[in-house]
């Protein structure tokens, strides 16, 4: 339980810090995909013990953090090890939800935090989740047998 509280506290602190940075840096410019020289990149943290996959480019014209699509992905994949995260200082806009798996993901932006369940069990194709600039995805758990109760 303490680990969960600590993770939640660190996520909340990150959301507040980014929100403060946005206020100071207005007008804010968007970080280009793959190029992050200051706060504004999207990133994924993997709190599970199972690897996950991120991509740099969301290729659709529409969507916001949490939007899922069977396409809209470009660039080379990056394997996020269990308990790892995408590289610091780089912009990773897409999280792949693998076919046959259920993921519990906490999403954050500078102004909010919410949980999503992406259930691809029984499906033969993955789905891709957008993480916009200033957003972060936290993979809480992954399973092929069940989805967590959030």
Secondary structure, DSSP 8 states (H G I E B T S, - for coil): -HHHHHHHHHHHHHHHHHHHHHHHH-S-----TT--SSS---EEEE-SSS-EEEEEEE-SS---TT-EESS-EEEEEEEE-TT-BS-TTS---EEEE-TT-EEEEEEEETTEEEEEEEE-TT-SS-EEEE--TT-EEEEEEEESS-----
